[in-house]
Amino acid sequence: MSTDSSASQSPLPPAEISRDLLRQMLRVRRFEEECVPQYQAGKIRGFLHLYVGEEAVAVGVISQLQLKDAVVGTYREHGHALVRGVSARAIMAEMFGKQEGCARGRGGSMHLFDAATRFYGGNAIVGGGLPLAVGLALAEKELQRGGVAVCFFGEGAVAEGAFHESLNLASLWKLPVLFVCENNHYAMGTPERIELAGQGVCAKAEVHGVRARSVDGMDVAAVWQAAGAALAEARSGQPVLLECNTYRFRAHSMFDAELYRERSEVQAWERRDPVACFLARLESAGVVKKSEWEVWQQEVNAEIAAAVAYADAGTEEPAADLLRFVYAEEEAR
């Protein structure tokens, strides 16, 4: 599998934006890295899917959003939630199963949710977020609120019927929706080359009248620029698909033996680490100094440590609340 998805580097965003993009990627990377020992200690239970290597996609796209926009993630969504504005404390507490979490500990790693930031999951069903995003986009259009629904999904979802049904409706109804395909080239352990027939993800979108373009998902500047253009189109009622070619450095989940790819392939992609490469660019351009980077690392490490302490000190829901929120009428009583 080729790692050369970009012949040349994209122009850097303005200095302050570039600095923020780098810092946000650092936050996502450190949060995900900290999840590993917490999982091994049994504090995070169930399935755990890490985003290490794919940070440029979430950061590049979400940094272009407005507060009124809606975001739908996948089951690999910690980074999406963090960049969207859900606090590291609320996310970690949710993953620890504590009621101080963003979904009161009921969702866990795969079902993060936060209405205040318009982050609508977290969805364990492959492709399950696509029709949800279409519904959110339809609401934006009917209510004339000017928002866009942004849906993240992997290329494995492209083989699902929900992908085609969702893009068909979005195109027919001219909905303000941006579909972001995080193409990491493996649907769990199945390589893209033996999973998807035809001419690729973009071609499948264009069949439905959805404008589509592919971008280097390891280059946060390229993603940021492409997302800005795509969102401008989506706000006008032209649905767009943005395919971000990226790669996860870790296994599909903590249960994955990772027997389907060679270590040499992973190492080749790791040389294009979105965090390290963007840091090198900004240092070379004089946008970030080494001393600043060291301070940021200390600050982010402190933020993540505080999130773990907060989650550790959290409380579990009482058994009396077991049926709370199950039926809508319960809250009205």
URTA-V562644 format. One record per residue. N is the residue number from 1. RES is the residue in three letters. SS is DSSP state (A for helix, B for strand, O for the rest). PHI is phi in whole degrees, -180 to 180 (* if undefined). OMEGA is omega in degrees with one decimal (NA if undefined). Layout:
N&RES&SS&PHI&OMEGA  N&RES&SS&PHI&OMEGA
This chain:
1&MET&O&*&-178.7  2&SER&O&-74&175.4  3&THR&O&-102&-176.2  4&ASP&O&-89&-176.8  5&SER&O&-93&-179.8  6&SER&O&-147&-177.8  7&ALA&O&-75&-179.1  8&SER&O&-146&-179.6  9&GLN&O&-75&177.4  10&SER&O&-79&177.8  11&PRO&O&-61&178.1  12&LEU&O&-74&170.9  13&PRO&O&-66&175.6  14&PRO&O&-52&-171.3  15&ALA&A&-53&-176.5  16&GLU&A&-66&177.1  17&ILE&A&-69&178.9  18&SER&A&-60&179.5  19&ARG&A&-63&179.3  20&ASP&A&-67&178.1  21&LEU&A&-60&-179.9  22&LEU&A&-65&-178.2  23&ARG&A&-65&178.7  24&GLN&A&-66&176.9  25&MET&A&-64&176.8  26&LEU&A&-62&179.2  27&ARG&A&-60&179.8  28&VAL&A&-64&-178.7  29&ARG&A&-60&-177.8  30&ARG&A&-69&177.2  31&PHE&A&-61&-178.2  32&GLU&A&-65&179.3  33&GLU&A&-63&-179.5  34&GLU&A&-71&179.0  35&CYS&A&-64&-176.2  36&VAL&A&-63&179.1  37&PRO&A&-64&178.7  38&GLN&A&-69&176.0  39&TYR&A&-70&-179.7  40&GLN&A&-64&178.1  41&ALA&O&-82&178.9  42&GLY&O&83&179.7  43&LYS&O&-81&171.4  44&ILE&O&-103&-176.2  45&ARG&O&-122&-178.2  46&GLY&O&83&179.2  47&PHE&O&-85&178.3  48&LEU&O&-141&-179.0  49&HIS&O&-115&-174.4  50&LEU&O&-98&-171.7  51&TYR&O&-105&-175.5  52&VAL&O&-59&-178.4  53&GLY&O&106&-175.4  54&GLU&O&-106&-172.2  55&GLU&A&-57&-176.2  56&ALA&A&-63&-177.9  57&VAL&A&-72&-179.5  58&ALA&A&-59&-177.2  59&VAL&A&-67&-178.0  60&GLY&A&-64&-178.4  61&VAL&A&-78&-172.3  62&ILE&A&-67&177.8  63&SER&O&-65&179.3  64&GLN&O&-93&-175.0  65&LEU&O&-83&172.4  66&GLN&O&-102&-177.0  67&LEU&O&-62&-178.1  68&LYS&O&-79&-179.3  69&ASP&O&-77&179.2  70&ALA&B&-107&-178.5  71&VAL&B&-126&175.6  72&VAL&B&-122&-177.5  73&GLY&O&-106&177.3  74&THR&O&-110&174.0  75&TYR&O&-81&175.6  76&ARG&O&-106&-163.3  77&GLU&O&-118&-179.2  78&HIS&A&-57&-178.9  79&GLY&A&-64&178.2  80&HIS&A&-61&-178.0  81&ALA&A&-64&-178.1  82&LEU&A&-64&-178.8  83&VAL&A&-69&-179.0  84&ARG&A&-69&177.2  85&GLY&O&124&173.2  86&VAL&O&-71&-174.3  87&SER&O&-69&176.8  88&ALA&A&-59&179.6  89&ARG&A&-63&-177.8  90&ALA&A&-67&179.1  91&ILE&A&-70&-178.5  92&MET&A&-64&178.4  93&ALA&A&-63&177.1  94&GLU&A&-63&-179.4  95&MET&A&-70&175.8  96&PHE&O&-82&-179.5  97&GLY&O&78&-177.7  98&LYS&O&-99&-175.8  99&GLN&O&-72&172.7  100&GLU&O&-78&178.8  101&GLY&O&-71&-175.2  102&CYS&O&-64&175.8  103&ALA&O&-124&177.6  104&ARG&O&60&178.8  105&GLY&O&79&-177.1  106&ARG&O&-88&-176.1  107&GLY&O&-98&-177.8  108&GLY&O&72&-172.4  109&SER&O&-58&-172.5  110&MET&O&-91&-174.5  111&HIS&O&-131&174.7  112&LEU&O&-65&-178.1  113&PHE&O&-155&177.9  114&ASP&B&-155&-177.0  115&ALA&A&-64&-176.1  116&ALA&A&-62&179.2  117&THR&A&-101&-177.7  118&ARG&O&58&175.2  119&PHE&B&-103&-171.5  120&TYR&O&-101&176.6  121&GLY&O&98&25.3  122&GLY&O&50&176.4  123&ASN&O&-149&-176.8  124&ALA&O&-78&-179.3  125&ILE&O&-87&178.6  126&VAL&O&-62&-178.1  127&GLY&O&83&-175.8  128&GLY&A&-66&-179.4  129&GLY&A&-80&-176.1  130&LEU&A&-64&177.9  131&PRO&A&-66&176.5  132&LEU&A&-62&178.8  133&ALA&A&-65&177.7  134&VAL&A&-64&177.5  135&GLY&A&-64&177.8  136&LEU&A&-65&178.8  137&ALA&A&-67&177.5  138&LEU&A&-63&177.9  139&ALA&A&-63&178.9  140&GLU&A&-62&-179.2  141&LYS&A&-69&-176.4  142&GLU&A&-67&-179.0  143&LEU&A&-88&177.5  144&GLN&O&53&-178.3  145&ARG&O&-93&176.4  146&GLY&O&82&-179.9  147&GLY&O&-87&176.3  148&VAL&O&-120&172.1  149&ALA&B&-96&-179.4  150&VAL&B&-115&-175.9  151&CYS&B&-120&174.9  152&PHE&B&-95&176.9  153&PHE&B&-161&178.1  154&GLY&B&-91&-178.6  155&GLU&A&-67&175.8  156&GLY&A&-63&179.4  157&ALA&A&-71&-178.6  158&VAL&A&-67&178.3  159&ALA&A&-85&-180.0  160&GLU&O&-90&178.6  161&GLY&A&-62&-178.9  162&ALA&A&-61&177.9  163&PHE&A&-62&-176.4  164&HIS&A&-71&177.8  165&GLU&A&-63&-178.0  166&SER&A&-69&-179.9  167&LEU&A&-67&177.9  168&ASN&A&-62&-179.6  169&LEU&A&-66&-179.9  170&ALA&A&-60&179.8  171&SER&A&-72&-179.9  172&LEU&A&-61&-174.3  173&TRP&O&-95&178.9  174&LYS&O&53&-173.8  175&LEU&O&-91&177.6  176&PRO&O&-81&-176.9  177&VAL&B&-136&175.1  178&LEU&B&-116&176.4  179&PHE&B&-92&-178.8  180&VAL&B&-114&178.6  181&CYS&B&-90&175.4  182&GLU&B&-86&-174.5  183&ASN&B&-84&177.6  184&ASN&O&-98&168.1  185&HIS&O&73&174.8  186&TYR&B&-140&172.3  187&ALA&B&-86&-166.9  188&MET&O&58&179.8  189&GLY&O&-114&-177.8  190&THR&B&-99&179.9  191&PRO&B&-62&-179.1  192&GLU&A&-56&-173.6  193&ARG&A&-65&178.9  194&ILE&A&-113&178.9  195&GLU&O&-112&-174.7  196&LEU&O&-112&176.2  197&ALA&O&-83&174.2  198&GLY&O&89&-169.6  199&GLN&O&-97&177.5  200&GLY&O&111&-174.0  201&VAL&A&-63&-176.5  202&CYS&A&-62&-179.9  203&ALA&A&-63&-179.8  204&LYS&A&-68&177.4  205&ALA&A&-71&-176.4  206&GLU&A&-65&176.5  207&VAL&A&-58&-178.9  208&HIS&O&-92&180.0  209&GLY&O&81&177.1  210&VAL&O&-95&178.0  211&ARG&B&-65&-175.2  212&ALA&B&-141&174.8  213&ARG&B&-149&-178.7  214&SER&B&-109&-177.0  215&VAL&B&-141&177.0  216&ASP&B&-71&-177.8  217&GLY&O&-77&174.9  218&MET&O&-97&-178.2  219&ASP&O&-114&-174.9  220&VAL&A&-64&178.4  221&ALA&A&-67&179.2  222&ALA&A&-66&179.2  223&VAL&A&-65&-179.4  224&TRP&A&-59&-179.1  225&GLN&A&-69&-179.5  226&ALA&A&-65&179.4  227&ALA&A&-66&178.6  228&GLY&A&-60&179.3  229&ALA&A&-68&-178.5  230&ALA&A&-66&179.8  231&LEU&A&-67&177.6  232&ALA&A&-63&177.3  233&GLU&A&-68&-177.4  234&ALA&A&-62&179.9  235&ARG&A&-65&179.3  236&SER&O&-85&179.4  237&GLY&O&97&177.2  238&GLN&O&-110&179.5  239&PRO&O&-62&-176.0  240&VAL&B&-134&170.7  241&LEU&B&-113&177.8  242&LEU&B&-117&177.5  243&GLU&B&-93&-179.9  244&CYS&B&-107&-179.4  245&ASN&B&-79&-173.1  246&THR&O&-138&-176.9  247&TYR&O&-162&174.9  248&ARG&O&-90&-177.2  249&PHE&O&-78&-179.5  250&ARG&O&-102&-179.2  251&ALA&O&-63&-180.0  252&HIS&O&-55&176.1  253&SER&O&-148&-178.9  254&MET&O&-69&178.8  255&PHE&O&-95&-171.9  256&ASP&O&-85&177.7  257&ALA&O&-77&173.9  258&GLU&O&58&-178.7  259&LEU&O&-91&-171.4  260&TYR&O&-98&179.5  261&ARG&O&-144&-178.4  262&GLU&O&-82&177.8  263&ARG&A&-61&-179.9  264&SER&A&-63&177.9  265&GLU&A&-67&178.5  266&VAL&A&-61&-179.2  267&GLN&A&-63&178.5  268&ALA&A&-64&177.8  269&TRP&A&-71&179.5  270&GLU&A&-62&176.4  271&ARG&O&-69&176.1  272&ARG&O&-107&179.8  273&ASP&O&-45&-175.8  274&PRO&A&-63&179.8  275&VAL&A&-74&-177.3  276&ALA&A&-63&-177.7  277&CYS&A&-69&179.9  278&PHE&A&-71&175.5  279&LEU&A&-59&179.9  280&ALA&A&-61&178.8  281&ARG&A&-64&-177.5  282&LEU&A&-70&175.9  283&GLU&A&-67&179.8  284&SER&A&-64&-179.4  285&ALA&O&-84&-179.6  286&GLY&O&77&-178.6  287&VAL&O&-84&179.6  288&VAL&O&-132&176.6  289&LYS&O&-96&179.8  290&LYS&A&-58&-179.5  291&SER&A&-64&177.8  292&GLU&A&-66&179.7  293&TRP&A&-59&179.6  294&GLU&A&-64&177.3  295&VAL&A&-66&178.8  296&TRP&A&-59&179.4  297&GLN&A&-61&179.1  298&GLN&A&-65&-179.7  299&GLU&A&-65&-179.6  300&VAL&A&-69&177.2  301&ASN&A&-60&178.7  302&ALA&A&-66&178.4  303&GLU&A&-61&-178.4  304&ILE&A&-70&177.3  305&ALA&A&-62&178.1  306&ALA&A&-66&178.7  307&ALA&A&-65&178.6  308&VAL&A&-66&179.1  309&ALA&A&-63&178.7  310&TYR&A&-63&179.6  311&ALA&A&-66&178.4  312&ASP&A&-60&-177.3  313&ALA&O&-83&-178.0  314&GLY&O&-69&-177.2  315&THR&O&-122&176.6  316&GLU&O&-86&178.3  317&GLU&O&-63&177.4  318&PRO&O&-68&-179.0  319&ALA&A&-59&-179.6  320&ALA&A&-64&-178.9  321&ASP&A&-94&-174.0  322&LEU&O&-55&-177.6  323&LEU&O&-95&179.6  324&ARG&O&-67&-179.3  325&PHE&O&76&179.1  326&VAL&O&-72&177.9  327&TYR&O&-119&-175.8  328&ALA&A&-60&-176.1  329&GLU&A&-69&-179.7  330&GLU&A&-61&-177.8  331&GLU&A&-74&-178.0  332&ALA&A&-84&-176.9  333&ARG&O&-78&NA
